[in-house]
Amino acid sequence: MANLFWKSQKTTRALLDKPFKTEEEFEKTVFATAELLEDIFLLKRQVRGGNKSGIPDIIGVDREGAVCIIEMKNTQVDARIIPQVMQYAVWAETNPDSILSLWLQSEDTPAPDWDDLQVRILIIAPSIHRSTLAVMKRIAYPVDLIEVTRWVEGRNEFLLVNKLEPEAAGPRPRPVSGARTYDEAFYKTERNSQSVDEFLRYCHQVEALALKQGWNLEMKFNRHYCTFKAGVAQVFGISWWGTKSFGFFARLSKAEAAKLRPKPDDHKDRWADYKIEPGKTKVSDLLPVFRYAYEKLAGKGNT
């Protein structure tokens, strides 16, 4: 049995494990905590229609435009769940019209690449047997295995999130579309060459700013954006808006973004967007925005 302790400067408190009573409570708790879902925008919960099998309960789209199949279980799961989620992935690939219909009903959601539909699987449960990792490495879809448990101390609730990672031993099979490295060469196959140079320059300037501030963040390049992550959660970054244009983004609510300078040019769901004018926009101008997003996630509080 695991024990979680909350140590402050003066006291050490033992937190109590508080399992979720039902799968519905588990789902509501996770979806009410946006940070747990990283970059995913939900299209629909309980997608299943009638008695049809092979249709997922929850579908989302991530910032990369990949269709996300989200399977949640309020019990320990093992490798036996893989055939079930594989059915869901096949359904998503073979029913793009159904995905399009859901996407058209949503607001402020990235558009999937309908000509090259990518599917990503997320399995979320309080406990996932480690045997699932070995099976995960042998399937052709990207899979996220995420354990979420709840702990309480008085009226405070704490969610412990553990993203399982496969060991580095042995190569992993390539995804359906082939493994991709998102670097300068790749970006220049899809974007304006000069704009790519500016995009990367801004990415590295943000990286230098984060290091100077002492923020513990990981920089990661994706097809449509560069993100700075704290653990599994994305905090801020730079995303492509077109073949030439791009801008900053930060994890802020609309109300939070309105309190800060500069003001965002757009806001989608829980993300504030700021246009970059190469040669004019300075990374330092966004320091208040980046600091707020980082400190909010780090639990340092904001005033």
N, C-alpha and C positions, 0 to 999 in steps of 0.2 A: 504494500500500500504506500502511495506517495504522500508526502507531507510538504506543504508549502508554507513558508514563514515570511512574514513581512517585517523587515528590520528597518527601524528608523534610528535617529540619533540617540534616542532615549530608551526605546522599548523594542522588544521583539514579540510579535504576535503570531500565533498559530492560526492559519486560515483553515476553514473546514471545506472539505470537498462536498459540493452540492450538485449531484447529477440532475440533468433535465428530466422532468417528469414524463414528458411526452415528446414525440417527434415534432409535433406542431410547435411546442414551446422552444425546442432546439432550433428549428428553422427561424422562428420569429426573432430569437435572440441574436442569431448570426446575421440575419438580414438587417437588423436594426443597428448593427455595428459595422459601418461601411468599411472601416480599416481592414477588417478581416478578409474582405473580398478583393483586396488590392485594386486592380484596374478594371473591374468587371461592372458593366451596366446591365441590370436585370431587364429582360424583356417580359417575362411572365413567370408566375409561380403556378404550380399545378397545371401544367400544360396538357396533361393526359386527358383524352376525350373518350367518353363512353367506356367500353371494356377493351379498348384496343391495347395490345401489348407492344412493347418496344418503343414507346413514346415517353420521353423524360418528363419528370415533374417540373423541373426548373431549367430555364434557358436564359443565357445572357450573352453579351457581346463584349469582348475586351477592347482596349484601346488599339490593339493591332488589327481589329476587325475579325478576329477568330470567333466562331460560334462556340459558346461555352456550355457544355452539358454538366449540370451540377447535381450530384446525387448525395443526399444526406441520409444518414442512418443514426438513430439514437442508441445504437448498440455497438459492440466491437465487430468490426468487419475484417474479412480476410480475402484471399485471392479469389474466392468463389463469387465475389461481386463483379469481377472483371467481365465475364460474359454478358452480364446484365447491362453494364455501361457501354460495352461494345455494340450491343443492339441499338442503344440510343444514338451512338455516334453514326452508325450506318443509317439510321432513320434521318438524322440531320443532313447527311450528305445526299441522300436520295430524295429528300423532300424540301428542296430550297424554296419552293413556293409557300410552304407552311411557315418557314422561317421568315420569309419576306412579309407575309401577312402579319406576323407578330411584331416585326420591326416597324412596319408602317403604323402600328397602334401605339408605339412608344414615342417618347420625346427626348431630344438631346442625346441620342444614342449613336455611336459610331456605326457607319455602314459597313457590313461585311463585303468582301471582294466576291461578288456574285459569280465572276468568271473563274475564280480559283478559291472556292470555299474551303476554309480551314476549320478544323474541329479540335477543340481542346476539352479534356475531361477533368473534372474536379470531384474528388471523393472526400466528403467531410464527415467525420464521426468522432466520438469521444476517444475511441481507441482503434488503431489499425494494426493488425498483425503484420510483423515484419516480413513474413513470407510474401506479402503483396508486392513488396519492392522488386523481388526477383521476377515476378510475372509482368510487372509494369514495364521493366526494361525490354521485354520481348514483344511488345505490341507496337503498332505503327503510329499511334496517336500520342501527343504529349499528354501526360497525366500528372496532376497535382494531388498528392495525398496529404490531407491536413487534419490533424487532431485538434479538437477544441474541447476543453474541460472548463468547468466553472467552480470558482472558490469564493467563499464569503467570509467577511469579518464585520460583524454588526450589520449595518445597512449597506456596506460596500460590497460590490461584486467585482470579481477579477476573472477575466477570461484568459486562460493559458493556451496559446496557439503554438503548435509544433508542426512545422512542415517537414515531412519525411523526405530525405534525399537518398538516392541510391549510392552505393559505394562506387568508387572510381574503377574498380576491377573490371576489365573487359569492356569492349565497345558496346554502345547502345545502338539498336537498329535505327536506321534513318526514318524520320517521319515520312508520311505519305508524300509530301511535297519535296522531300529531300532536306537535309540539314542545311541551314543557311548561316553564314557569318555576316553580321551587319556591320560593315566597316566602310571606309571611304570608297573603295572600289565598288561595293554593292550599291551604295547610295547614288553613285554617279551613273549607274545603269538606269535609274528611275527618275533622277532629279537633275536640275540644272547644275552644271559642274561648279560654277562660281558660287552658287548658293550653298552647295555642299561644303565648300571650303569655309564659308561663313558660319554655317550650322555647326560644324565641328569646332571651329574657333570658340563659339559661344559655349558649347558643351564643356570644353576644357577650362574656360574661364569660370564657369559655375563650379566645376570640380575644385579649382584652386580656391574659390571663395569658401566653399564648404570646409576644405582643409584648414584654411586660415581661422575659421570660426570654431574649429574643433568638433565639428559635427561628425558623428560616426555613420557615414552613409556609403552605400555601394553604388557606383555608376554602372548602368547597364544600357547597352544599345539594343533597340528593337527596330523592326522594319519601319515604323512610322514615328518613332520618338526615341529620345534618350531620357532615361529616368534615373532618379536618385532615390534609393530605397533604404529604409531602416528596417532590417529584418525582412518580413514578407510585405511590408506596407510601402507603397510609393508615396513620397512626400512632395516632390516637385520635379520639374524637368523641362525639356524642350521638345515640342512636337512639330512635325511637318503639317502645314496647312494646304500646301499645293506642291507643284514641282519647283517653285522658287521661294515661296513664302513659308515662314515658320514663326513660332512664338513660344513664350514660356507658359507653363501650366503649374498650378499649385493646388494641393488638396485643401480647399477652403469652402465653407458654405457661402451662400450668396450674401448673408448678413455679415459674416466675418470679412469677406472681400470688400464690402462697402465701407468698412471702417478704416481700411488701409490705403496707403498711397504707394504706387500709383493705382488708379482705378482699373479694373479689368475691362478688356474689350468685349468679353463674352463670358458666359457662365453656363456650364452644362452639368446638371446633376450636382455632384459635390466637387467640381473642378472649376477653378477660375483660369481664364486664358488671357494672355497679354501679348499683343503683337510686337514683334521685333523688327525694327528698321535698321538693317546692318549699317554700321558706321555712325549711327545716331544713338541707338539704344545702348545703355550701359548696364552691365550685370549688377553693378553696385546699386543701381536704382531700385532693383527688386529685393535688396537685402531685407527690408522690413517684412515683405511678403514671405520670403523664404524662411526668415527667422520665426515668424508666427506659425507657419505650417509645421516647422520642425519642432518647436517647443510645445505645440499643442499635442503632437504625436508622442513626444517624449514625456508628457505629463508634467511639464514645468509650469504650466499655467500661463495665461495671457491676460493682460489688463487693457 
